[in-house]
């Protein structure tokens, strides 16, 4: 039976019609011919920089679809203008990197995101801003070769703040790199089997798939597909290598099916003769996220992505095709109900040989019709919310050139953290290690380095901010387990279940969007939750999924948690309830402006009533919260002292 994805209210759709918004003047569907002959993306066209720019940074003319007489000139955001004038993400970043200033200007701040970096400063310092840059790698499926791990470890010590951060999208973040060291750090990553290209910016981000290195047909096929999608949607115009390694290319040979799918223009998807055949001069309206997985394994938070892809196999375990889900996204803005978190919904099924063409068609639909006037509404989830899934499917099929088949039935989803020791299936073992909030530092960092270097291990980063050591021989298990435990890297039976599923974003002090604490605050929050569990009589092995973010952008995916804490003021959080342990149901906002010192007043009554009022021992806290309803939960909080 197909697993339904339902809202807390039990409706088959993710949210009510009240959540649908007007997207302004969206273009009607064009035929494949007029897609090519029509205007450039969102009416943009290449123009030269101002005369004050140097000749070396002038924009080259490119062959992109011409603007038709009937096309409307719509308002565009400032970032769209910056992209248009950038000569494919080069100018003025190339000039700004050469100045003596510790920072880059506003236009370059936007462009360097496409190169995998954000400009930051320490918000807790007084008397001026100390600028630095955060670098994010791009590692499809979280795969990190041994050489790259050791390089990142070295760079963190020499040029960063001495720590590495494992992210919720299976990548590294390296904080604290000053501008004068950017080229050294970037080139070192590139020359050691890594990349930061497209880890940020208005394009496809890192493609997720389960981090477990199982030698199983479906897992291997999911990871191969993630690699191919990442290659398909990687920028082609060379701006990244021009900037950081003086134009030298460090590329592996692409599978022929990737090259064929990228170059195919039989349905008007491409900009002919453009350095960016899929993206054009304007790239996408906003970030774009994709995950690939296998049935039952929801370690990737599948439904939070713009595109979710699930391998479908036959009775012999041979992959045959994919179910596709579209329209997920976590970001929202406080006090703006027109912005919202949303989970993806089924689009249909495609045979395995068509997956790259189907993904490309979805991306092009967002490229052509996603909003470019107001970035708050530029994610694909708003396009689908406005159009509805049927119209969206119809438009995608024009670019795909085929009809989607009905989605195949799937078993129930599970959250799989892949922690502990597991046989890979090829005679070797892998070991998944929990890392609180993904922060690798101190003795843990030193010990991980020693083990990875000594045994020449490749590693993988999980979507839950943890790390997997791969290809371990049986005779290495005991010494590795011992040395890791001495550094606090424990087997899962010795890690609090609350910690195993918890996540937090970095927030203070470096994130410019943070409203309050997340990573630095979650250790004490989890200890307080555990103390409340003990007080009301909940067992140690019982748990809730807790996720904390310092702002509503949702980097740690709090809107899928059973308890989501979203910063809405100093030491204050908006509380979200109703997610499920397997991440298939979106939470809802329960309370605003809950001060951190008041958490026990809110959560102790809820945990107590969950213990005594759940329908069975298997009813999760998220399911209990949804069944009871928020009015009843608030009543339980208000009457708790009298009844306790």
PyMOL commands that set and color helices and strands:
alter all, ss='L'
color gray80, all
select helices_A, chain A and resi 17-19+32-37+41-43+55-57+78-84+93-96+106-114+140-142+146-158+179-191+217-232+239-244+256-263+302-304+352-369+375-377+380-387+389-400+436-438+442-454+474-486+492-494+497-501+519-536+558-560+596-613+621-628+630-638+640-643
alter helices_A, ss='H'
color red, helices_A
select strands_A, chain A and resi 117-121+131-136+143-144+164-166+172-177+290-294+307-313+319-326+345-351+420-423+429-433+439-440+459-461+467-472+503-504+546-549+563-569+572-577+588-595
alter strands_A, ss='S'
color yellow, strands_A
deselect
rebuild
show_as cartoon
